[in-house]
Amino acid sequence: MFIDYYKILGIDKTAAPKDIKSAYRKLARKYHPDLNPNDKDANKNFQQINEANEVLSDPEKRKKYDQYGKDWQHADEFEKQKQYQEQSGSRGPGYSRGQSGGDFSDFFESMFGGATGESRNGRQAKYRGEDFNAELKLDLIDASKTQKQTLTVNGAKIRITIPAGIENGQTIKIAGHGGPGINGGPNGDLYITFSIANHAKIKRSGDNLYTTVDLDLYTAVLGGEITIDTLNGQVKLKVAPETQNGSKVKLKGKGFPVYKKEGQFGDLFVTYDVKIPTKLTEKQKELFAELSKS
């Protein structure tokens, strides 16, 4: 069955890479399993969205998909067979470029064999193995650091490196670690989708981080220095005098690492929540009264 990847992402065939990325992120958030528990349709949509992004975000795969439609995964075999026929002077079944209909499928069936698994010359056809899908859960701190993990997939252990900056809902491909091929055909691929849990105090949006910190009234009025928590430990922050409640400051380069860009980071935005003191002593109340008169 032909799946229109452009239709799945809601874009046209002339979409730029940035438009593909934007559409993927929007839909991945909408249909992510964490936001749609026990919704089989949402889970199916999520898998199709990841599949569409995996193909259309890769220039080489997108070119094959645009040219060969639903048979794009067999494009290399098609080109080899076509070249062989041209060199040998033989003529195979008709074909037409730029289609996603039956011509290619008919050609591949005759080239690789039908249901019997045998081609015209009597040799068994080779079929690509099934793709596997897996989900890997990380917390925000883990996702901020490059790390190695060992996964067990279909009884086999696979050691992978996860680059810092991986996004929630992002899918990466591990080539050749899917199901085994048939009759010597290539193995399928393994697609790993990452589910990244929220942090208790720090929120992420792209490569930037956001946090709210409590600020006592005296420091807000007089200024001073406070210590705040970040994903990589505590840092000291100078507070300007007369800081207002809800004020925001930006700590440049203290945000999330940029995916696959060594040494590049987003920013950390800090919002101050000024706390009014409670359980004042009589002396403190008198001082505030004097301030109010002045």
C-alpha positions as CSV (number, residue, x, y, z in Angstrom):
1,M,0.0,0.0,0.0
2,F,1.4,3.4,-1.0
3,I,1.8,5.9,1.9
4,D,1.9,9.5,0.9
5,Y,4.6,10.9,3.2
6,Y,3.9,14.5,2.1
7,K,0.2,14.2,3.0
8,I,1.1,12.7,6.4
9,L,3.2,15.7,7.3
10,G,0.7,18.1,5.7
11,I,3.2,19.6,3.3
12,D,3.6,19.8,-0.5
13,K,6.3,18.3,-2.6
14,T,8.2,21.5,-2.9
15,A,8.6,21.9,0.9
16,A,12.0,23.1,2.1
17,P,13.9,21.1,4.7
18,K,13.0,23.6,7.4
19,D,9.3,23.2,6.6
20,I,9.6,19.4,6.9
21,K,11.3,19.8,10.2
22,S,8.7,22.2,11.5
23,A,5.8,20.1,10.4
24,Y,7.4,16.9,11.9
25,R,8.0,18.6,15.3
26,K,4.4,19.9,15.4
27,L,2.8,16.6,14.6
28,A,5.2,14.6,16.8
29,R,4.2,16.6,19.8
30,K,0.5,16.3,18.9
31,Y,0.5,12.5,18.6
32,H,3.2,11.5,21.0
33,P,2.3,8.4,23.0
34,D,2.8,10.2,26.3
35,L,0.1,12.7,25.4
36,N,-2.2,10.0,24.0
37,P,-2.1,7.0,26.3
38,N,-4.0,4.0,25.1
39,D,-4.9,5.7,21.8
40,K,-4.0,3.2,19.1
41,D,-4.8,5.6,16.3
42,A,-2.5,8.3,17.7
43,N,0.3,5.7,18.1
44,K,-0.2,4.6,14.5
45,N,-0.1,8.2,13.4
46,F,3.0,8.9,15.4
47,Q,4.8,5.9,13.8
48,Q,3.8,7.1,10.3
49,I,4.9,10.7,11.1
50,N,8.3,9.4,12.2
51,E,8.5,7.2,9.0
52,A,7.7,10.2,6.8
53,N,10.2,12.4,8.5
54,E,12.9,9.7,8.3
55,V,12.5,9.6,4.5
56,L,11.7,13.2,3.6
57,S,14.4,14.7,5.9
58,D,17.1,12.6,4.1
59,P,17.9,14.2,0.7
60,E,18.9,10.9,-0.9
61,K,15.9,9.0,0.4
62,R,13.6,11.8,-0.6
63,K,15.0,11.8,-4.1
64,K,14.3,8.1,-4.4
65,Y,10.8,8.4,-2.9
66,D,9.9,11.3,-5.3
67,Q,11.2,9.2,-8.3
68,Y,9.9,5.7,-7.4
69,G,7.0,6.2,-5.1
70,K,6.1,3.3,-2.9
71,D,8.9,1.2,-4.4
72,W,11.6,3.7,-3.4
73,Q,13.3,1.2,-1.1
74,H,14.1,-0.9,-4.2
75,A,15.4,2.0,-6.3
76,D,19.0,0.7,-6.3
77,E,17.9,-2.8,-7.4
78,F,15.8,-1.2,-10.1
79,E,18.6,0.9,-11.4
80,K,21.0,-2.1,-11.5
81,Q,18.5,-4.2,-13.4
82,K,17.7,-1.4,-15.8
83,Q,21.4,-0.9,-16.5
84,Y,21.9,-4.6,-17.0
85,Q,19.0,-4.7,-19.5
86,E,20.4,-1.7,-21.4
87,Q,23.8,-3.2,-21.6
88,S,22.5,-6.7,-22.6
89,G,20.1,-5.2,-25.1
90,S,17.1,-7.0,-23.4
91,R,13.9,-5.2,-22.7
92,G,12.1,-5.8,-19.5
93,P,8.6,-4.6,-18.5
94,G,7.6,-1.1,-19.2
95,Y,8.4,1.5,-16.5
96,S,7.6,5.2,-16.0
97,R,9.5,7.6,-13.8
98,G,7.8,9.8,-11.2
99,Q,4.9,7.5,-10.5
100,S,3.8,5.9,-7.2
101,G,1.4,3.4,-8.8
102,G,1.5,-0.1,-10.1
103,D,4.1,0.1,-13.0
104,F,7.1,-0.1,-10.6
105,S,5.5,-2.8,-8.5
106,D,4.8,-4.9,-11.6
107,F,8.3,-4.5,-12.7
108,F,9.8,-5.5,-9.3
109,E,7.5,-8.5,-9.1
110,S,8.8,-9.8,-12.4
111,M,12.4,-8.8,-11.4
112,F,12.4,-10.3,-7.9
113,G,9.6,-12.8,-8.1
114,G,6.0,-13.0,-7.1
115,A,4.4,-14.9,-4.2
116,T,6.6,-18.0,-5.0
117,G,9.7,-16.0,-4.3
118,E,11.4,-17.0,-7.6
119,S,12.5,-14.7,-10.4
120,R,12.2,-15.5,-14.1
121,N,15.6,-17.2,-14.2
122,G,14.6,-19.5,-11.4
123,R,16.7,-18.0,-8.6
124,Q,15.0,-17.1,-5.3
125,A,14.2,-13.5,-4.8
126,K,15.9,-11.5,-2.1
127,Y,13.7,-9.5,0.3
128,R,14.6,-6.8,2.7
129,G,14.0,-7.6,6.4
130,E,11.3,-5.9,8.5
131,D,12.0,-2.6,10.2
132,F,11.8,-2.6,14.0
133,N,10.5,0.2,16.2
134,A,11.5,0.8,19.8
135,E,11.0,3.5,22.4
136,L,13.8,4.7,24.8
137,K,13.0,6.8,27.8
138,L,15.4,9.4,29.2
139,D,15.1,12.2,31.7
140,L,16.1,15.8,30.8
141,I,19.5,15.5,32.5
142,D,20.4,12.4,30.6
143,A,19.3,14.0,27.3
144,S,21.7,16.9,28.0
145,K,24.8,14.6,27.9
146,T,26.3,12.4,25.2
147,Q,26.1,8.9,26.5
148,K,26.3,5.2,25.5
149,Q,23.6,2.7,26.2
150,T,23.2,-1.0,25.5
151,L,19.8,-2.1,24.2
152,T,18.5,-5.6,23.8
153,V,16.4,-5.9,20.6
154,N,15.1,-9.2,19.4
155,G,17.5,-11.1,21.6
156,A,20.6,-9.1,20.4
157,K,22.5,-6.5,22.3
158,I,23.1,-3.2,20.5
159,R,25.4,-0.6,21.9
160,I,24.5,2.9,20.7
161,T,25.8,6.4,21.3
162,I,23.1,9.0,22.1
163,P,24.2,12.6,21.2
164,A,23.5,15.3,23.7
165,G,20.5,17.5,22.7
166,I,18.2,14.7,21.5
167,E,14.6,15.9,21.4
168,N,11.5,14.5,22.9
169,G,9.8,12.5,20.1
170,Q,12.8,12.4,17.9
171,T,13.6,9.2,16.0
172,I,17.0,7.9,15.0
173,K,17.8,5.0,12.7
174,I,20.2,2.2,13.5
175,A,20.9,0.7,10.1
176,G,20.8,-3.1,9.7
177,H,19.5,-3.9,13.2
178,G,15.9,-4.7,12.1
179,G,14.6,-8.1,11.1
180,P,16.8,-10.5,9.0
181,G,16.5,-10.4,5.2
182,I,15.0,-13.3,3.3
183,N,17.1,-15.3,0.9
184,G,20.2,-13.3,1.6
185,G,18.4,-9.9,1.3
186,P,19.5,-7.0,3.5
187,N,18.4,-6.7,7.1
188,G,15.8,-4.1,8.1
189,D,16.6,-1.1,10.2
190,L,15.9,-0.3,13.8
191,Y,14.1,3.0,14.6
192,I,14.4,4.3,18.1
193,T,12.0,7.0,19.3
194,F,13.0,9.0,22.4
195,S,10.6,9.9,25.2
196,I,12.1,12.6,27.4
197,A,10.5,13.3,30.7
198,N,10.0,16.8,32.0
199,H,12.3,18.1,34.8
200,A,10.7,19.2,38.1
201,K,12.0,22.7,38.0
202,I,13.5,23.3,34.5
203,K,11.5,23.3,31.3
204,R,12.9,22.9,27.8
205,S,11.8,24.5,24.6
206,G,14.1,23.7,21.7
207,D,17.6,24.5,22.9
208,N,16.6,27.0,25.5
209,L,15.8,26.2,29.2
210,Y,13.3,28.0,31.5
211,T,13.2,28.1,35.3
212,T,11.5,30.1,38.0
213,V,13.4,30.9,41.3
214,D,12.1,32.3,44.5
215,L,13.6,35.7,45.5
216,D,13.2,37.1,49.0
217,L,11.9,40.7,49.3
218,Y,15.1,42.0,50.9
219,T,17.4,40.7,48.1
220,A,14.9,42.0,45.5
221,V,15.0,45.5,47.0
222,L,18.6,45.8,47.9
223,G,20.2,43.4,45.4
224,G,22.6,40.7,46.1
225,E,23.7,37.2,45.1
226,I,21.7,33.9,45.0
227,T,22.5,30.4,44.0
228,I,20.2,28.6,41.5
229,D,20.0,25.1,40.2
230,T,20.8,24.2,36.6
231,L,20.9,20.9,34.8
232,N,24.7,20.9,35.3
233,G,24.8,21.9,39.0
234,Q,24.5,25.1,40.8
235,V,25.6,28.6,39.7
236,K,25.7,31.9,41.4
237,L,23.6,34.8,40.0
238,K,23.8,38.5,40.8
239,V,20.5,40.2,41.5
240,A,20.2,43.8,40.6
241,P,18.7,46.2,43.2
242,E,15.0,47.0,42.9
243,T,14.3,43.8,41.0
244,Q,10.5,43.4,40.2
245,N,8.4,40.3,40.6
246,G,8.2,38.4,37.3
247,S,11.5,39.9,36.1
248,K,13.5,37.7,33.7
249,V,17.2,37.4,33.1
250,K,19.0,35.4,30.4
251,L,22.1,33.3,31.1
252,K,23.7,33.0,27.7
253,G,25.1,29.6,26.9
254,K,23.6,27.9,30.0
255,G,20.8,26.2,28.2
256,F,20.5,22.9,26.4
257,P,23.2,21.5,24.1
258,V,22.5,21.8,20.4
259,Y,22.0,18.4,18.8
260,K,25.2,17.2,17.1
261,K,26.9,20.6,17.4
262,E,29.8,20.2,19.8
263,G,30.2,23.2,22.2
264,Q,27.0,25.0,21.2
265,F,24.3,25.6,23.8
266,G,21.0,27.5,24.0
267,D,20.3,30.0,26.8
268,L,18.8,29.7,30.3
269,F,16.0,32.1,31.1
270,V,15.4,32.8,34.8
271,T,12.1,34.3,36.1
272,Y,12.1,35.8,39.6
273,D,9.2,35.1,42.0
274,V,9.5,37.7,44.7
275,K,8.2,36.3,48.1
276,I,6.6,38.6,50.6
277,P,7.8,37.9,54.1
278,T,5.4,36.4,56.6
279,K,5.3,36.1,60.4
280,L,6.9,39.5,60.8
281,T,8.0,40.6,64.3
282,E,6.7,43.9,65.8
283,K,10.1,45.5,65.1
284,Q,10.0,44.5,61.4
285,K,6.4,45.8,61.1
286,E,7.5,49.1,62.6
287,L,10.3,49.3,60.0
288,F,8.0,48.7,57.1
289,A,5.6,51.3,58.5
290,E,8.4,53.8,58.6
291,L,9.4,53.0,55.0
292,S,5.8,53.4,53.9
293,K,5.7,56.9,55.4
294,S,8.9,57.9,53.6
